[in-house]
Amino acid sequence: MTTVIILPEARREFRDARRWYAEHAGPSISARFLGEFHRLRTIVAEEPKRGPEIEPGIHRVLFRDRFLYSLLYVIRQSDIVIVAVMHQHREPGYWRSRFEAP
């Protein structure tokens, strides 16, 4: 199985989003966000090319259940590198400096 590496910036984005959901939408919604993150992490580990390539070298899968987030990742040999947990309506492209295209 493929190893999934989460960049510190992406980990921070995930924690911030989960905290926001816990504070503004409640613990059950925060738990659903956590579950959705784990579901997507498993999907990209098992099927790395499942997410479409949105720019050269960067793939995207969308959170479901009305969460306005995307998981952006790079395929690196036997690893998947999660580059961003990106809110879909904020600062497009801010994550580009986090990876080098293949």
N, C-alpha and C positions, 0 to 999 in steps of 0.2 A: 504494500500500500504506500502511497505517496505521503511524504512528510509535509505538513503544513506549518509554515513559519509565518508569524504575525509580526509585522514591523511595530516597534514601540508606538509610533504615531497612530497607527491603525488601532492598536489595543487601547490607547487613550481615547480615541474617537468612540470606540465601542462602549467603554466605561462611561463616558460623558453622556452618550445617548441613553444608555440603560438607566443611569441616575436621573436623567430628565424624565423618562417615562415613569420611574418610581415616584418621583416628587409630584408630577403633574397629572398622571393618568392612573397611578396606583400600582401596588405590588404585582397584581396579576398580569397587567399589561407588560410590566418590566420583565416578568418571568417569561411571557410569550415572546418578547423580543430576544431574550437569551436563547430560548429554544429555537427560534428562527435562525439566529446566528450559527448555532451548532448544526442545524440542518444544512445550511449552505456550506459550512466548512466541510462537512462530510461529503456533500455532493461534489465539490471541486476536488477533493482528495481522490474520490473514486472515478470521476469523469472530468479530468482537467479541461478538456476542450468543450465542455457543455456550454459554458458561458461564451457569448459571442465576443469576438475581438473588436473592441470599440475604437482602438488606436493600435498602431503597430506594437505588438508585444503585451498589450493590456486587455484583460478579459473582464467581463462584468456579469454578475448575477444579481437579480433583484430580490429584495426581501418581499415577502407576501404579507397578507393579513393587514393591509393598509399601512404598513410601515414604509415611510418614504426614504428608504435607505438602499444603497447598492453596496455590494462587496466587490472591490476591484482587486484583481490579482494578476500575477505574472507566473508563467510556467518556466521553471528553471531546472532542466534535466529531470531529476527525480523528486524535485521539491516544488511546492506551490508557495509563493510568497504573497501574503495578503498585504496589499499596499495601502488600502484605505477602506474605512467603513464610512461611506460618503452619503450625506443627506442630499437627496436628489435636487433640491431647490436652492442650494447655497454654493456660492463660489466654484463654479465649474472649472476643472483643470488645476485646482490648487495642489493636487497630489502629484503632478507630473515630475517634480524634482525628486521624488522618493525612489525612483527606479531608473535603470538604464535599459533602453530597448535592446533586444537581442541583435 
